[in-house]
């Protein structure tokens, strides 16, 4: 879809066992976004989020506002959009 951006963000810090995935999903669902979030074996959390750039920016601002004390760093990369994705899920 034209205009769609997909980012992968790997969050590190105290991001597991603190409600990070549920908070990420709740913030994402407040915006017209799709994607997923999961815990990684290394203790990080990976999130892929897709939507219009302004909506992704608003999502990240909201997530950072709610979880700033837990986030030590973020690693962001741009991915190809995935057409047909319809939800934002927590992956296990």
C-alpha positions as CSV (number, residue, x, y, z in Angstrom):
1,X,0.0,0.0,0.0
2,X,1.4,3.4,-0.9
3,X,2.5,5.6,2.0
4,X,2.9,2.7,4.4
5,X,6.0,2.4,6.5
6,X,7.2,-0.6,8.4
7,X,9.7,-0.3,11.2
8,X,11.3,-2.9,13.4
9,X,12.3,-1.6,16.8
10,X,14.4,-3.7,19.3
11,X,14.0,-2.3,22.8
12,X,16.5,-3.1,25.5
13,X,16.5,-2.3,29.2
14,X,14.0,-3.6,31.8
15,X,11.5,-4.5,29.1
16,X,10.4,-8.0,30.1
17,X,8.1,-8.9,32.9
18,X,6.9,-5.3,33.3
19,X,3.9,-5.3,30.9
20,X,5.9,-4.0,28.0
21,X,4.2,-6.1,25.3
22,X,0.7,-5.4,26.6
23,X,1.4,-1.7,26.8
24,X,2.9,-1.7,23.3
25,X,-0.2,-3.4,22.0
26,X,-2.6,-1.0,23.8
27,X,-0.7,2.0,22.5
28,X,-0.6,0.6,18.9
29,X,-4.4,-0.2,19.0
30,X,-5.1,3.5,19.7
31,X,-3.7,4.3,16.3
32,X,-4.4,2.9,12.8
33,X,-1.4,0.5,12.9
34,X,-0.7,-3.1,12.4
35,X,2.2,-5.3,13.4
36,X,3.4,-7.4,16.4
37,X,5.5,-7.4,19.5
38,X,7.4,-10.2,21.2
39,X,9.9,-11.0,23.9
40,X,13.3,-12.2,22.7
41,X,15.5,-14.8,24.4
42,X,18.3,-12.1,24.9
43,X,16.0,-10.1,27.2
44,X,15.1,-7.6,24.6
45,X,11.6,-6.9,23.0
46,X,11.2,-6.7,19.3
47,X,8.3,-4.8,17.7
48,X,7.3,-4.5,14.1
49,X,4.9,-1.7,13.4
50,X,3.3,-0.6,10.1
51,X,1.3,2.4,9.1
52,X,1.6,6.0,8.0
53,X,4.7,7.7,9.3
54,X,2.8,10.2,11.4
55,X,0.8,7.4,13.1
56,X,4.0,5.5,13.8
57,X,5.6,8.6,15.3
58,X,2.6,9.1,17.6
59,X,2.7,5.5,18.6
60,X,6.4,5.7,19.5
61,X,5.9,8.9,21.4
62,X,3.0,7.3,23.4
63,X,5.0,4.1,24.1
64,X,8.1,6.1,25.2
65,X,6.0,8.3,27.4
66,X,4.5,5.3,29.2
67,X,7.6,3.0,29.3
68,X,10.6,5.5,29.3
69,X,11.8,4.3,32.7
70,X,12.2,0.8,31.3
71,X,13.8,1.6,27.9
72,X,17.6,1.8,27.9
73,X,18.0,1.8,24.1
74,X,16.2,1.3,20.8
75,X,17.5,-0.1,17.6
76,X,15.3,0.9,14.6
77,X,15.4,-0.5,11.1
78,X,13.1,0.0,8.1
79,X,11.5,-3.0,6.5
80,X,9.3,-3.6,3.4
81,X,5.6,-3.1,4.1
82,X,3.5,-6.3,4.5
83,X,0.3,-5.9,2.5
84,X,-2.8,-7.6,4.0
85,X,-1.7,-7.3,7.6
86,X,-4.9,-6.5,9.7
87,X,-4.0,-6.5,13.4
88,X,-1.4,-5.7,16.0
89,X,-0.6,-8.9,18.0
90,X,1.5,-10.1,20.9
91,X,3.6,-13.0,19.7
92,X,4.9,-15.6,22.1
